[in-house]
Amino acid sequence: MRNRSTAVRINQFIHWLIFIGVFFFGALTSLARTQAPPESIRLHASMSMGDGHLSLTLLTKGQHKLRASIQDPQHKSKVHITYNQEQLWTKPFIHGSESARKLEGTEAAENLLDLLALNPQFHFKQRDGFNLSSSALKGYKVEYTQSEKPYKETNKHVPESLKLFDISKDEPRLIRSIRYISFQKSTTPFVRPKELVLTDETTSESGTIIINEVSYNSGIPDFIFKLPESN
């Protein structure tokens, strides 16, 4: 009887070890998923420019594939802005007609800055960040600043501003600025902005972007970022 009782206890102990092993393996796997750096980002936001209101969806894959889709509330017109292979293209769809055009110069630099601004701590990290030597930014300089002190609600440093300078002349000239007003409550995997104010420094016109939803590693196919062909 003692031998049988001992065997039962040993068997129960083995089952307990197996259970603990499975539990910790699952926990570690889950933790690895949550701590893995994001490879793709899907973001939904709303834009206010003057009296106009637009919806914005941004897809980001790695550092050099971005695509924004901007649409009016009536779904009558929309525009895709795609950055890939150091090129920025726009493709508007207005009342059933469409066209494609490569953006260059100030237009390209400003639009690219706006796209990068929505995920600042992803693109402007010290290692493996966005290549600011991209040909789309040739003749321009990007200045990104974070808070000197941690943000009181998250105890982490947060983005403060983005500035775009035209450096093609003797004196650098500020042409666009972006200020970060508020931030999402979650800081994983990094601090995410909630509200941004974009200002055209040449005209003093400004607009606001409110980020409503962000998801990571949702599986974005490469063909989404295929550059259009001009008409």
N, C-alpha and C positions, 0 to 999 in steps of 0.2 A: 504493500500500500504506500509505504514511504517513497519507494522508487517511482511509483505511478504519480504521486503527488508532486515529486520533484520534476518529473518529466512535464507535467502540466504547467508548472510554474516557469520552466525553461521555455516551453512553447509560447506561453503568454508573453514572456519577456522578449522573445524574438519578434512576435507580432507587434509589440509596442515599439521596438527599434525600427521595424519596417515603417510603421505609421509615422514616427518622428522623422525618419529619413524622407519619406514622401512629402510630408508637410513642409520641411525646410527646403527641399528641392523646389517645390512649387513657389514658396515664398521668395527664394532667391531668383527664380526665373522671372517672377512678376516684378521684383525689384530691378532686375537688369533691364526689363522692358521700359519701366518708368524712368530709369536713369540714363538710358541710351540717348545719345545726342540726336536731335531731330534731323532727318534727312529731307523731309518735305513738310511744308506748312500750307494749310488751307485756311483762309481768313475771309470773314464776311463783315462788311462795314457799311455805314451810310455817310453820304457826303452832302454838305450844305455849302453852296457857292452863291452868294447873294440871295436871290429869291428862289433859286433852283435847288431841288433835292434829288439826289441820285443814289442808287445802290452800287456797291463795289464788292467784287469778289477777287481776291488775290491768291494765285497758286504759285508756290515757290518750291523749287526742287534743287537742292544744293545751293551753291552760291551764285550760279550764273544762268539759271533758268527761272524766269519770272513771267507771269502772264496775269494782267489785270483785265477784268470785264466790268465795264461801267454801263449802267442802264437807267433809263428814266422810269418814273413810277407807272406810266401807262404802257410800258414795254413796246413803244413804237420805234425807239431807236436805241442803239447800244454801240459800244466801241470796244475792241480788244487792243490792248497794248502788250506787245510781246518783246521780251529781251532774251536774246540767245546769241551765242557766237559773237559777243561784243557789239551786236547790232540791236537797234530798237525800232520796231515797226508798229504802225497803227493801222487798224482795219475797221473803219466805221460801217455800221449797217443802219441806214436811215430810210424809212418808208419803203423798204423792200429792195433798195439798191445798196451796193457795197463797193468799196474801193480799198486799196492798200497803198501805204506810203511809208518809206523809210524816214525816220526822224534823224536830224543831224543838228550839230551846233547847240545853241542854247536850248532849243526845243527838246532835243534828246537828253541833255544833261538835267534839265528841270524835271522831266517826266521820270527819268531813272531815279533821281533823288527822292521823288515822292513814293516810288515803289519800295525803295530801300528803307524809307523812314518808318514803314509799318512794322518792321521786325528789326529794330535797331541793334539790340544786343546779340542777335544772330549774325547780322551782316558786319557789324563794326567791332567784332572781337579782335584781340591782338593777334591770335594765331588762326590761320585757316578762315579768315574773313573774306569779305568781298574785295576783289582786286580793283583798287581805286585808280590803277593805271589803265583801265579799260579805255579803248579808243572812243567810246561814247562820251567819256569825260575829258578828252584831250582839250587842253586850253582852259580847264576849270579845276578848281580845288574844292574838296569837301572837308568841312570842319565839323567834327562830332564831339560834343561835350556831355559828360555825366556829372551828377551832383558830387560835390566834394565830401559831403557827409551823407550817411545812410538815410534813406527815406524813413520817417518815423513809423509808418504803418507796416513796413515790411522789413525794416532794418537792413536794407540792401541799397546799394547805389543805383540810381535810376537815370535814364536819359534826360537831358535838359534841353538840348537844341541841336539842330542840324543847319549848317549854313553852306551855301553854294557861292563861290567867288569866280568871277570871270578874270582870269590871269593872262589873257592874251595881250593886254596893253601894259604900259609901264607900271601902273598902279592897280593892285587887285581891287575889283569892284563887286560888292555884295549884290547879288541879283535875286536870291531866294532864301528864305529862312523858314524853319519849322520849329515850333515850340511844343513841348510835351506838357500837357495840362494835368492829366490824371492817369492812373494806372489800374490794371486789373488786380483783383485781390490775390489771385494765384501768382506765385513767382517761380513756378516750375514749368519748363526747364530754365527759364530766365524771366526777368521782369518784362512785362508786356504793357505797352501803352493802351489806354482807353480812349483818351481824347487828344487830338493834335490840332494845332492851328497852323495853316500854311499861308505864307505871305509872299506875294510878288513884290520885291523891294523896288522895282522900277516903276510900278503903277500904284503901289500901296493897297492893292486889292488883296483880300484874304478869304479863306474858306476854312471849314471845320470838317474833320473826319472823326466819326465815332465808331470804334471797333466793337462789334457785337459778339462775335464768336471766333474762336481760334481752335484748330485741331492739328495734330501732328501725325506724321507717318501714316497717312490714310491711303497711300498707294496711288500716286499720280503718274500716269503713263507719259513717256517722253514725247509722243506725237502731239500732245497738247501744246508743246512749245515750238512746234515747227513754224518757221518764219513764213509769212505769206509771200505771194508773188505780186509784184506791182501790175496794175492793169495797163 
